[in-house]
Amino acid sequence: MFVPDQLVVYPAQGVGKVERLEKQSVGGAEAEFYIVRILSNNVTLMVPVKNAVNVGLRALCTAEEGRKILESLQDRSDFTGYTGQNWNRRYREYSEKLKSGSLDDVAYVLKELLLIGKDKELSFGERRLLEQSMGLITLELAHALGTTQDDIKEQIESFFEDVLKPVESAE
């Protein structure tokens, strides 16, 4: 059960604040909803209380979980590399991971796309997924670790300096 003013995460949308609980009649039946305002774009969502877990609504990660995510981004041992896999298939796989609501999955997508971008130019769709995953991670970690989104982004970019520098100098 979430409470008003609690920060929560909605899959693929990111960090939101529970504004209130509201009862509404839907199809003749009374239902209770969380009214959640997404912080990044000010969109308001109505999430049925009974279905909140099924749709992936979850509490913000803890500071400890946030630090573990940052550590996982530094570890490249699980990176398989660009294997010539169809970008369309990769795009679908990454989109599903972003919709899962799992911060580990979002970090995986971010790391993969940053590292793939070292060897090949990312497609437009992949660049959008990179931006989306960066936004999702930085906003949640900023709140969990009590810092700013820019500080988290700078920290992540410093982990991938070797990957990002060549791209910047080519422009």
BADO-494891 format. One record per atom (N, C-alpha, C): residue in one letter; atom name; x, y, z. Coordinates in Angstrom, 1 decimal. Layout:
N
NODE   residuo   atomo       px       py       pz
NODE         a      CA        X        Y        Z
...
//
This chain:
171
NODE   residuo   atomo       px       py       pz
NODE         m       N      0.8     -1.2      0.0
NODE         m      CA      0.0      0.0      0.0
NODE         m       C      0.9      1.2      0.0
NODE         f       N      0.6      2.1     -1.0
NODE         f      CA      1.4      3.4     -1.0
NODE         f       C      0.5      4.5     -0.4
NODE         v       N      1.2      5.5      0.0
NODE         v      CA      0.5      6.6      0.8
NODE         v       C      0.8      7.9      0.0
NODE         p       N     -0.1      8.9      0.2
NODE         p      CA      0.1     10.2     -0.4
NODE         p       C      1.4     10.8     -0.1
NODE         d       N      2.0     11.5     -1.0
NODE         d      CA      3.4     12.1     -1.0
NODE         d       C      4.5     11.1     -1.1
NODE         q       N      4.2      9.8     -1.2
NODE         q      CA      5.3      8.8     -1.4
NODE         q       C      5.8      8.8     -2.8
NODE         l       N      7.1      8.7     -3.0
NODE         l      CA      7.7      8.6     -4.3
NODE         l       C      7.6      7.2     -4.7
NODE         v       N      7.1      6.9     -6.0
NODE         v      CA      7.0      5.6     -6.5
NODE         v       C      7.6      5.6     -7.9
NODE         v       N      7.7      4.4     -8.5
NODE         v      CA      8.2      4.3     -9.9
NODE         v       C      7.2      3.5    -10.7
NODE         y       N      6.8      4.1    -11.8
NODE         y      CA      5.9      3.5    -12.7
NODE         y       C      6.7      3.1    -14.0
NODE         p       N      6.6      1.8    -14.4
NODE         p      CA      7.5      1.3    -15.5
NODE         p       C      7.4      2.2    -16.7
NODE         a       N      8.6      2.4    -17.3
NODE         a      CA      8.8      3.2    -18.5
NODE         a       C      8.4      4.7    -18.4
NODE         q       N      7.8      5.1    -17.3
NODE         q      CA      7.4      6.5    -17.0
NODE         q       C      8.4      7.1    -16.1
NODE         g       N      8.8      6.3    -15.1
NODE         g      CA      9.8      6.8    -14.1
NODE         g       C      9.2      7.2    -12.8
NODE         v       N      9.9      8.1    -12.1
NODE         v      CA      9.5      8.5    -10.7
NODE         v       C      8.2      9.4    -10.7
NODE         g       N      7.3      9.0     -9.8
NODE         g      CA      6.1      9.8     -9.7
NODE         g       C      5.8     10.0     -8.2
NODE         k       N      4.9     10.8     -7.9
NODE         k      CA      4.5     11.1     -6.5
NODE         k       C      3.0     10.7     -6.4
NODE         v       N      2.7      9.9     -5.4
NODE         v      CA      1.3      9.6     -5.1
NODE         v       C      0.7     10.8     -4.5
NODE         e       N     -0.2     11.4     -5.3
NODE         e      CA     -0.9     12.6     -4.8
NODE         e       C     -2.0     12.3     -3.8
NODE         r       N     -2.8     11.2     -4.2
NODE         r      CA     -3.9     10.9     -3.3
NODE         r       C     -4.5      9.5     -3.7
NODE         l       N     -5.3      9.0     -2.8
NODE         l      CA     -6.1      7.8     -3.2
NODE         l       C     -7.5      8.3     -3.5
NODE         e       N     -8.1      7.8     -4.5
NODE         e      CA     -9.4      8.2     -4.9
NODE         e       C    -10.3      7.1     -5.2
NODE         k       N    -11.6      7.1     -4.8
NODE         k      CA    -12.6      6.1     -5.1
NODE         k       C    -13.4      6.6     -6.3
NODE         q       N    -13.6      5.7     -7.2
NODE         q      CA    -14.4      6.0     -8.4
NODE         q       C    -15.3      4.8     -8.7
NODE         s       N    -16.4      5.1     -9.3
NODE         s      CA    -17.3      4.0     -9.8
NODE         s       C    -16.9      3.7    -11.2
NODE         v       N    -16.5      2.4    -11.5
NODE         v      CA    -16.2      2.0    -12.8
NODE         v       C    -17.0      0.8    -13.1
NODE         g       N    -17.9      1.0    -14.2
NODE         g      CA    -18.8     -0.1    -14.6
NODE         g       C    -19.7     -0.6    -13.5
NODE         g       N    -20.1      0.4    -12.7
NODE         g      CA    -21.0      0.1    -11.6
NODE         g       C    -20.4     -0.5    -10.3
NODE         a       N    -19.1     -0.7    -10.4
NODE         a      CA    -18.4     -1.2     -9.2
NODE         a       C    -17.5     -0.1     -8.7
NODE         e       N    -17.4      0.0     -7.4
NODE         e      CA    -16.5      1.0     -6.7
NODE         e       C    -15.1      0.5     -6.8
NODE         a       N    -14.1      1.3     -7.2
NODE         a      CA    -12.7      1.0     -7.2
NODE         a       C    -11.9      2.1     -6.7
NODE         e       N    -10.8      1.7     -6.1
NODE         e      CA     -9.9      2.7     -5.5
NODE         e       C     -8.6      2.8     -6.4
NODE         f       N     -8.2      4.1     -6.6
NODE         f      CA     -7.1      4.4     -7.5
NODE         f       C     -6.0      5.2     -6.7
NODE         y       N     -4.8      4.9     -7.1
NODE         y      CA     -3.7      5.8     -6.7
NODE         y       C     -3.7      6.9     -7.8
NODE         i       N     -3.6      8.1     -7.5
NODE         i      CA     -3.4      9.2     -8.4
NODE         i       C     -1.9      9.6     -8.3
NODE         v       N     -1.2      9.3     -9.4
NODE         v      CA      0.3      9.4     -9.4
NODE         v       C      0.7     10.5    -10.4
NODE         r       N      1.4     11.5    -10.0
NODE         r      CA      1.9     12.5    -10.9
NODE         r       C      3.4     12.1    -11.2
NODE         i       N      3.7     11.9    -12.5
NODE         i      CA      5.0     11.6    -13.0
NODE         i       C      5.8     12.9    -12.9
NODE         l       N      7.0     12.9    -12.3
NODE         l      CA      7.8     14.1    -12.1
NODE         l       C      8.4     14.6    -13.3
NODE         s       N      8.8     13.7    -14.2
NODE         s      CA      9.6     14.2    -15.4
NODE         s       C      8.7     15.0    -16.4
NODE         n       N      7.4     14.6    -16.5
NODE         n      CA      6.6     15.2    -17.5
NODE         n       C      5.2     15.8    -17.0
NODE         n       N      5.0     15.7    -15.7
NODE         n      CA      3.8     16.2    -15.1
NODE         n       C      2.5     15.4    -15.5
NODE         v       N      2.6     14.3    -16.1
NODE         v      CA      1.5     13.5    -16.5
NODE         v       C      0.9     12.9    -15.2
NODE         t       N     -0.5     12.8    -15.1
NODE         t      CA     -1.1     12.2    -14.0
NODE         t       C     -1.7     10.8    -14.5
NODE         l       N     -1.4      9.8    -13.6
NODE         l      CA     -1.9      8.5    -13.9
NODE         l       C     -2.8      8.0    -12.8
NODE         m       N     -3.8      7.2    -13.2
NODE         m      CA     -4.7      6.6    -12.3
NODE         m       C     -4.4      5.1    -12.3
NODE         v       N     -3.9      4.7    -11.2
NODE         v      CA     -3.5      3.3    -11.1
NODE         v       C     -4.4      2.5    -10.1
NODE         p       N     -5.2      1.5    -10.6
NODE         p      CA     -6.0      0.8     -9.7
NODE         p       C     -5.2      0.2     -8.5
NODE         v       N     -5.6      0.4     -7.3
NODE         v      CA     -4.9     -0.1     -6.1
NODE         v       C     -4.8     -1.6     -6.2
NODE         k       N     -5.9     -2.3     -6.6
NODE         k      CA     -5.8     -3.8     -6.7
NODE         k       C     -4.8     -4.3     -7.7
NODE         n       N     -4.6     -3.4     -8.7
NODE         n      CA     -3.7     -3.9     -9.8
NODE         n       C     -2.3     -3.2     -9.8
NODE         a       N     -2.0     -2.5     -8.8
NODE         a      CA     -0.8     -1.7     -8.8
NODE         a       C      0.5     -2.6     -8.9
NODE         v       N      0.5     -3.7     -8.2
NODE         v      CA      1.7     -4.5     -8.3
NODE         v       C      1.8     -5.2     -9.7
NODE         n       N      0.6     -5.6    -10.2
NODE         n      CA      0.6     -6.2    -11.5
NODE         n       C      1.1     -5.3    -12.6
NODE         v       N      0.8     -4.0    -12.5
NODE         v      CA      1.3     -3.1    -13.6
NODE         v       C      2.7     -2.6    -13.3
NODE         g       N      3.3     -3.0    -12.2
NODE         g      CA      4.7     -2.7    -11.9
NODE         g       C      5.0     -1.5    -11.1
NODE         l       N      3.9     -0.9    -10.5
NODE         l      CA      4.1      0.2     -9.6
NODE         l       C      4.9     -0.3     -8.4
NODE         r       N      6.0      0.4     -8.1
NODE         r      CA      6.8      0.0     -7.0
NODE         r       C      7.4      1.2     -6.2
NODE         a       N      7.9      0.9     -5.0
NODE         a      CA      8.5      2.0     -4.2
NODE         a       C      9.8      2.4     -4.9
NODE         l       N     10.3      3.6     -4.6
NODE         l      CA     11.6      4.1     -5.1
NODE         l       C     12.7      3.1     -4.5
NODE         c       N     13.7      2.9     -5.2
NODE         c      CA     14.8      2.1     -4.7
NODE         c       C     15.5      2.8     -3.5
NODE         t       N     16.1      2.0     -2.6
NODE         t      CA     16.8      2.5     -1.5
NODE         t       C     18.1      3.1     -1.9
NODE         a       N     18.8      3.8     -1.0
NODE         a      CA     20.1      4.4     -1.3
NODE         a       C     21.1      3.2     -1.6
NODE         e       N     21.0      2.1     -0.8
NODE         e      CA     21.9      1.0     -1.0
NODE         e       C     21.7      0.4     -2.4
NODE         e       N     20.4      0.2     -2.8
NODE         e      CA     20.1     -0.4     -4.1
NODE         e       C     20.6      0.6     -5.2
NODE         g       N     20.5      1.9     -4.9
NODE         g      CA     21.0      2.9     -5.9
NODE         g       C     22.5      2.8     -6.1
NODE         r       N     23.2      2.6     -5.0
NODE         r      CA     24.7      2.5     -5.0
NODE         r       C     25.1      1.2     -5.8
NODE         k       N     24.3      0.1     -5.6
NODE         k      CA     24.6     -1.1     -6.3
NODE         k       C     24.4     -1.0     -7.8
NODE         i       N     23.4     -0.2     -8.2
NODE         i      CA     23.1      0.0     -9.6
NODE         i       C     24.3      0.8    -10.2
NODE         l       N     24.8      1.8     -9.5
NODE         l      CA     25.9      2.5    -10.0
NODE         l       C     27.2      1.6    -10.1
NODE         e       N     27.3      0.7     -9.2
NODE         e      CA     28.5     -0.3     -9.3
NODE         e       C     28.3     -1.2    -10.5
NODE         s       N     27.0     -1.6    -10.7
NODE         s      CA     26.8     -2.5    -11.8
NODE         s       C     27.0     -1.8    -13.2
NODE         l       N     26.8     -0.5    -13.2
NODE         l      CA     27.1      0.2    -14.5
NODE         l       C     28.6      0.2    -14.8
NODE         q       N     29.4      0.2    -13.7
NODE         q      CA     30.9      0.2    -13.9
NODE         q       C     31.4     -1.1    -14.4
NODE         d       N     30.7     -2.2    -14.1
NODE         d      CA     31.2     -3.6    -14.4
NODE         d       C     30.8     -3.9    -15.8
NODE         r       N     31.7     -4.1    -16.7
NODE         r      CA     31.4     -4.4    -18.1
NODE         r       C     31.6     -5.9    -18.4
NODE         s       N     31.8     -6.7    -17.4
NODE         s      CA     32.1     -8.1    -17.6
NODE         s       C     30.9     -8.9    -18.3
NODE         d       N     29.7     -8.3    -18.1
NODE         d      CA     28.5     -9.0    -18.7
NODE         d       C     28.1     -8.5    -20.1
NODE         f       N     28.9     -7.6    -20.6
NODE         f      CA     28.6     -7.0    -21.9
NODE         f       C     29.0     -8.0    -23.0
NODE         t       N     28.1     -8.4    -23.8
NODE         t      CA     28.3     -9.3    -24.9
NODE         t       C     28.8     -8.6    -26.2
NODE         g       N     28.6     -7.4    -26.3
NODE         g      CA     29.0     -6.6    -27.5
NODE         g       C     28.0     -6.7    -28.6
NODE         y       N     28.2     -5.9    -29.6
NODE         y      CA     27.4     -5.8    -30.7
NODE         y       C     27.7     -7.0    -31.6
NODE         t       N     26.7     -8.0    -31.7
NODE         t      CA     26.9     -9.2    -32.3
NODE         t       C     26.3     -9.3    -33.7
NODE         g       N     26.1     -8.1    -34.3
NODE         g      CA     25.4     -8.1    -35.6
NODE         g       C     23.9     -8.4    -35.5
NODE         q       N     23.4     -8.5    -34.3
NODE         q      CA     22.0     -8.7    -34.1
NODE         q       C     21.2     -7.6    -34.7
NODE         n       N     20.1     -8.0    -35.3
NODE         n      CA     19.2     -7.1    -35.9
NODE         n       C     18.8     -6.0    -34.9
NODE         w       N     19.0     -4.7    -35.3
NODE         w      CA     18.7     -3.6    -34.4
NODE         w       C     17.2     -3.6    -34.0
NODE         n       N     16.4     -4.0    -34.9
NODE         n      CA     14.9     -4.1    -34.6
NODE         n       C     14.7     -5.1    -33.4
NODE         r       N     15.3     -6.2    -33.4
NODE         r      CA     15.1     -7.2    -32.4
NODE         r       C     15.7     -6.7    -31.1
NODE         r       N     16.8     -6.0    -31.2
NODE         r      CA     17.5     -5.4    -30.0
NODE         r       C     16.5     -4.3    -29.4
NODE         y       N     16.0     -3.5    -30.3
NODE         y      CA     15.1     -2.4    -29.9
NODE         y       C     13.9     -3.0    -29.1
NODE         r       N     13.3     -4.1    -29.6
NODE         r      CA     12.1     -4.7    -29.0
NODE         r       C     12.6     -5.2    -27.6
NODE         e       N     13.7     -5.9    -27.5
NODE         e      CA     14.2     -6.5    -26.3
NODE         e       C     14.4     -5.4    -25.3
NODE         y       N     15.1     -4.3    -25.7
NODE         y      CA     15.3     -3.2    -24.8
NODE         y       C     14.1     -2.5    -24.3
NODE         s       N     13.1     -2.3    -25.2
NODE         s      CA     11.8     -1.7    -24.9
NODE         s       C     11.1     -2.5    -23.8
NODE         e       N     11.1     -3.8    -24.0
NODE         e      CA     10.5     -4.7    -23.0
NODE         e       C     11.2     -4.5    -21.6
NODE         k       N     12.5     -4.5    -21.6
NODE         k      CA     13.2     -4.3    -20.3
NODE         k       C     12.9     -3.0    -19.7
NODE         l       N     12.7     -1.9    -20.5
NODE         l      CA     12.3     -0.6    -19.9
NODE         l       C     10.9     -0.6    -19.3
NODE         k       N     10.0     -1.4    -19.9
NODE         k      CA      8.7     -1.5    -19.5
NODE         k       C      8.5     -2.5    -18.2
NODE         s       N      9.6     -3.2    -18.0
NODE         s      CA      9.5     -4.2    -16.9
NODE         s       C      9.4     -3.5    -15.5
NODE         g       N     10.0     -2.3    -15.4
NODE         g      CA     10.0     -1.6    -14.2
NODE         g       C     11.1     -1.9    -13.3
NODE         s       N     12.0     -2.9    -13.7
NODE         s      CA     13.1     -3.3    -12.9
NODE         s       C     14.3     -2.3    -13.2
NODE         l       N     14.8     -1.7    -12.1
NODE         l      CA     15.9     -0.8    -12.2
NODE         l       C     17.2     -1.5    -12.8
NODE         d       N     17.3     -2.8    -12.4
NODE         d      CA     18.4     -3.6    -13.0
NODE         d       C     18.3     -3.7    -14.5
NODE         d       N     17.1     -3.9    -15.0
NODE         d      CA     16.8     -4.0    -16.5
NODE         d       C     17.1     -2.6    -17.2
NODE         v       N     16.7     -1.5    -16.5
NODE         v      CA     17.0     -0.2    -17.1
NODE         v       C     18.5      0.0    -17.2
NODE         a       N     19.2     -0.3    -16.1
NODE         a      CA     20.6     -0.1    -16.1
NODE         a       C     21.3     -1.0    -17.2
NODE         y       N     20.8     -2.2    -17.4
NODE         y      CA     21.3     -3.1    -18.4
NODE         y       C     21.2     -2.4    -19.8
NODE         v       N     20.0     -1.9    -20.1
NODE         v      CA     19.8     -1.2    -21.4
NODE         v       C     20.7      0.0    -21.5
NODE         l       N     20.8      0.8    -20.5
NODE         l      CA     21.7      1.9    -20.6
NODE         l       C     23.1      1.5    -20.9
NODE         k       N     23.6      0.6    -20.1
NODE         k      CA     25.0      0.1    -20.3
NODE         k       C     25.2     -0.5    -21.7
NODE         e       N     24.3     -1.3    -22.1
NODE         e      CA     24.5     -2.0    -23.4
NODE         e       C     24.5     -0.9    -24.6
NODE         l       N     23.6      0.0    -24.5
NODE         l      CA     23.5      1.1    -25.6
NODE         l       C     24.7      2.0    -25.6
NODE         l       N     25.2      2.3    -24.4
NODE         l      CA     26.4      3.2    -24.3
NODE         l       C     27.6      2.4    -24.9
NODE         l       N     27.7      1.1    -24.6
NODE         l      CA     28.9      0.4    -25.1
NODE         l       C     28.7      0.0    -26.6
NODE         i       N     27.5     -0.3    -27.0
NODE         i      CA     27.3     -0.5    -28.4
NODE         i       C     27.7      0.7    -29.3
NODE         g       N     27.3      1.9    -28.7
NODE         g      CA     27.6      3.1    -29.4
NODE         g       C     29.0      3.4    -29.6
NODE         k       N     29.9      2.7    -28.9
NODE         k      CA     31.4      2.9    -29.1
NODE         k       C     31.8      2.3    -30.5
NODE         d       N     31.1      1.2    -30.9
NODE         d      CA     31.5      0.5    -32.1
NODE         d       C     30.7      0.8    -33.3
NODE         k       N     29.5      1.3    -33.1
NODE         k      CA     28.7      1.6    -34.3
NODE         k       C     27.7      2.8    -33.9
NODE         e       N     27.3      3.5    -34.9
NODE         e      CA     26.3      4.6    -34.7
NODE         e       C     25.0      3.9    -34.3
NODE         l       N     24.4      4.5    -33.2
NODE         l      CA     23.1      4.0    -32.8
NODE         l       C     22.0      4.5    -33.7
NODE         s       N     21.0      3.6    -34.0
NODE         s      CA     19.8      4.0    -34.8
NODE         s       C     19.1      5.1    -34.0
NODE         f       N     18.1      5.8    -34.7
NODE         f      CA     17.3      6.8    -34.0
NODE         f       C     16.6      6.2    -32.8
NODE         g       N     16.0      5.0    -33.1
NODE         g      CA     15.2      4.3    -32.0
NODE         g       C     16.1      4.0    -30.8
NODE         e       N     17.3      3.5    -31.1
NODE         e      CA     18.3      3.2    -30.0
NODE         e       C     18.7      4.4    -29.2
NODE         r       N     18.9      5.5    -29.9
NODE         r      CA     19.2      6.8    -29.3
NODE         r       C     18.1      7.2    -28.3
NODE         r       N     16.9      7.0    -28.8
NODE         r      CA     15.7      7.4    -27.9
NODE         r       C     15.7      6.5    -26.7
NODE         l       N     15.9      5.2    -26.9
NODE         l      CA     16.0      4.3    -25.7
NODE         l       C     17.1      4.6    -24.8
NODE         l       N     18.3      5.1    -25.3
NODE         l      CA     19.4      5.5    -24.5
NODE         l       C     19.0      6.7    -23.7
NODE         e       N     18.3      7.7    -24.3
NODE         e      CA     17.9      8.9    -23.6
NODE         e       C     16.8      8.5    -22.5
NODE         q       N     15.9      7.6    -22.9
NODE         q      CA     14.9      7.2    -21.9
NODE         q       C     15.5      6.5    -20.7
NODE         s       N     16.4      5.5    -21.0
NODE         s      CA     17.0      4.8    -19.9
NODE         s       C     17.8      5.7    -19.0
NODE         m       N     18.6      6.6    -19.6
NODE         m      CA     19.4      7.6    -18.8
NODE         m       C     18.4      8.4    -17.9
NODE         g       N     17.3      8.9    -18.5
NODE         g      CA     16.4      9.7    -17.7
NODE         g       C     15.8      8.9    -16.6
NODE         l       N     15.4      7.6    -16.8
NODE         l      CA     14.8      6.8    -15.8
NODE         l       C     15.8      6.6    -14.7
NODE         i       N     17.0      6.2    -15.0
NODE         i      CA     18.0      5.9    -14.0
NODE         i       C     18.4      7.1    -13.2
NODE         t       N     18.7      8.2    -13.9
NODE         t      CA     19.2      9.4    -13.2
NODE         t       C     18.2     10.0    -12.3
NODE         l       N     16.9     10.0    -12.7
NODE         l      CA     15.9     10.6    -11.8
NODE         l       C     15.7      9.7    -10.5
NODE         e       N     15.6      8.4    -10.7
NODE         e      CA     15.3      7.6     -9.6
NODE         e       C     16.5      7.6     -8.6
NODE         l       N     17.7      7.5     -9.2
NODE         l      CA     18.9      7.5     -8.3
NODE         l       C     19.1      8.8     -7.6
NODE         a       N     18.8      9.9     -8.3
NODE         a      CA     18.9     11.3     -7.7
NODE         a       C     18.1     11.3     -6.4
NODE         h       N     16.8     10.9     -6.5
NODE         h      CA     15.9     10.9     -5.4
NODE         h       C     16.4      9.9     -4.3
NODE         a       N     16.8      8.7     -4.7
NODE         a      CA     17.2      7.7     -3.7
NODE         a       C     18.5      8.1     -3.0
NODE         l       N     19.4      8.8     -3.7
NODE         l      CA     20.7      9.1     -3.1
NODE         l       C     20.8     10.6     -2.6
NODE         g       N     19.7     11.3     -2.7
NODE         g      CA     19.7     12.7     -2.2
NODE         g       C     20.6     13.6     -3.0
NODE         t       N     20.6     13.5     -4.3
NODE         t      CA     21.5     14.4     -5.1
NODE         t       C     20.7     14.9     -6.3
NODE         t       N     21.3     15.5     -7.3
NODE         t      CA     20.6     15.9     -8.4
NODE         t       C     20.7     15.0     -9.6
NODE         q       N     19.8     15.1    -10.5
NODE         q      CA     19.8     14.2    -11.7
NODE         q       C     21.1     14.5    -12.5
NODE         d       N     21.5     15.8    -12.6
NODE         d      CA     22.8     16.1    -13.3
NODE         d       C     24.0     15.5    -12.7
NODE         d       N     24.1     15.4    -11.4
NODE         d      CA     25.2     14.8    -10.7
NODE         d       C     25.3     13.3    -11.0
NODE         i       N     24.1     12.6    -11.0
NODE         i      CA     24.1     11.2    -11.3
NODE         i       C     24.5     11.0    -12.8
NODE         k       N     24.0     11.8    -13.7
NODE         k      CA     24.3     11.7    -15.1
NODE         k       C     25.8     11.9    -15.3
NODE         e       N     26.4     12.9    -14.7
NODE         e      CA     27.9     13.1    -14.8
NODE         e       C     28.6     11.9    -14.3
NODE         q       N     28.2     11.3    -13.2
NODE         q      CA     28.8     10.2    -12.6
NODE         q       C     28.8      9.0    -13.6
NODE         i       N     27.6      8.7    -14.2
NODE         i      CA     27.5      7.7    -15.1
NODE         i       C     28.3      7.9    -16.4
NODE         e       N     28.3      9.2    -16.9
NODE         e      CA     29.1      9.5    -18.0
NODE         e       C     30.6      9.3    -17.7
NODE         s       N     31.0      9.6    -16.5
NODE         s      CA     32.4      9.4    -16.2
NODE         s       C     32.8      7.9    -16.3
NODE         f       N     31.9      7.0    -16.0
NODE         f      CA     32.1      5.5    -16.1
NODE         f       C     32.4      5.2    -17.5
NODE         f       N     31.8      5.9    -18.5
NODE         f      CA     31.9      5.6    -19.9
NODE         f       C     32.7      6.6    -20.7
NODE         e       N     33.6      7.3    -20.0
NODE         e      CA     34.4      8.3    -20.6
NODE         e       C     35.1      7.8    -21.9
NODE         d       N     35.6      6.6    -21.8
NODE         d      CA     36.3      6.0    -22.9
NODE         d       C     35.4      5.8    -24.1
NODE         v       N     34.1      5.6    -23.9
NODE         v      CA     33.2      5.4    -24.9
NODE         v       C     32.6      6.7    -25.5
NODE         l       N     32.4      7.6    -24.6
NODE         l      CA     31.8      8.9    -25.0
NODE         l       C     32.7      9.9    -25.6
NODE         k       N     34.0      9.9    -25.2
NODE         k      CA     34.9     10.9    -25.7
NODE         k       C     35.1     10.9    -27.3
NODE         p       N     35.3      9.7    -27.9
NODE         p      CA     35.5      9.7    -29.3
NODE         p       C     34.3     10.3    -30.1
NODE         v       N     33.1     10.0    -29.6
NODE         v      CA     31.9     10.6    -30.2
NODE         v       C     31.9     12.1    -30.2
NODE         e       N     32.3     12.6    -29.0
NODE         e      CA     32.3     14.1    -28.8
NODE         e       C     33.3     14.8    -29.7
NODE         s       N     34.5     14.1    -29.8
NODE         s      CA     35.5     14.8    -30.6
NODE         s       C     35.2     14.7    -32.1
NODE         a       N     34.4     13.8    -32.5
NODE         a      CA     34.1     13.6    -34.0
NODE         a       C     33.1     14.6    -34.4
NODE         e       N     32.4     15.3    -33.5
NODE         e      CA     31.3     16.3    -33.9
NODE         e       C     31.9     17.6    -34.2
//
